[in-house]
């Protein structure tokens, strides 16, 4: 078992999932440093935390030298496909993710890359759902990059961590149903805390699976 301390890059920290994962990192004893890359400040201050404000995520040339020395990336950057055409969604999901991941794989060849995908992602890349095909292609091509390991996380509904601010409105409305629905839909209902803990544990010890569904995430989180 590897016990090296984690030095993690977190993307999407101004969104719900990224904020939750960042919260777990800052409170975990085996995470010694966290770098967040945002278009706007995340509003979090912590001794472990360093933040880079960068407007253009399709061009990291100006900050590339600051991205070395990290052994994990928790990639939580993403958008909803609602109302988006496939070319637009493809650009901000597949193209953007592979661009950043390609840079990180060259800068940090010993890095573990954890990608937040989604429940229902289509690994065949041939299904009817546009978002699922794009996410599937993103997962598949991330696995081909020269990282130490790549893990695709496929959470469903995630109960937000109490006290965090970037919770999606409809999650707030349904949160009270979580204790009732989790036993009924164990393969779809989880928590944001479990996602963060599972990512950290994948970076620390590895996982036997490269694609983690909700039940796998819970197991990897030790729940």
Buried (B, 14 or more C-beta within 10 A) or exposed (E): EEEEEBBBBBBBBBBBBBBBBBBBBBEBEEBEBBBBBBEEEBEBEEEBBEBBEBEEBEEBEEBEEBBEEBBBBBBBBBBEBEEBEEEEBBEBBBBBBBBBBBBBBEBBEEBBBBBBBBBBBBBEBEBEEBBBBBBBBBBBBBBEBEBBBBBBBBBBBBBBBEEBEBBBEEBEEEBEEBEEBBEEEEEBBBBBBBBBBBBBBBBBEEBEEEBBBBEBBBBBBEE
